[in-house]
Amino acid sequence: MSGPVRHRRPWRRVLTRALQAGAVLVVTAALAAALQVREVRVSGTRRFPARDVEAVLRAALGRPTVATRAGALRASVLAVPWVADASVQVSLDGVVTCSVTEREPAAVLQDAGVRRFVDREGRILGPAPDGGSWLELDGFAPFPDESAVLLAAVPVLERAWGARLERVERVGPSDVALHFAGTALPVLADPTKPAGLAAARRVLTAWTATRPAPVRLDARVSGLVAVLPAPPDPEEAK
């Protein structure tokens, strides 16, 4: 009896081990299927749409949670233009949680009827809604460095004129047309040389004391303010 039993036992051990290995594989496959990324959650958005970040994170859906790297997802989120910083966590139950910090818009860039937020470095952040009291920049879309120079000079320009700057049109590489609150006419200036604005303001005050408001002021040349007078009233000419 002992001889045949000794011959059968190795086969039983092999079969038992095979069954155990198969059971482990089945359990592992079941766990891998259960522990997949199934949901993304984004918080911290105020002006910009969370869907921009969700679209980036959705690339992780269906991946095993143990193989999904939070650092790689964070790097992808930081590529979104309006995201300044982000914190990403991946839980074992398949939820990717992302908290973002937005960049701060400084103005609205207008280009061919499209409105987009821009920050103080001239970086285009994303779509801007209509309305609001944002400073508007026209013609600066291809020139982020120039918009950055202008935005850095805004506080000085407003102090020199004594009113809030509402809109700026690009005229040339160093020339802009400034539109201030409470002033109907544009003022041509070099944003890097704001001293001429104070003189232009004095000229406008003196001019309008005795004559109709001019069409435009030009303060681009240091020490000189050029005035484009309003055309004569046809009725007065008669």
Buried (B, 14 or more C-beta within 10 A) or exposed (E): EEEEEEEEEEEEEEEEEEEEEEEEEEEEEEEEEEBBBBEBEBEBBEBBEBEBBBEBBBBBBEBBBEEBEBEEBBEBBBEBBBBEEBBBEBEEEBBBBBBBEBBEBBBBBBBEEEBBBBBBEBBBBBBBEEEEEBBBBBBBBEBBEBBBBBBBBBEBBBEBBEBEBBBBBBBEEEBBBBBBEEBEBBBBBBBEBBBBBBBBBEBBEEBEEEEEEBEBBBBBEEEEBBBEEEEEEEEEEE
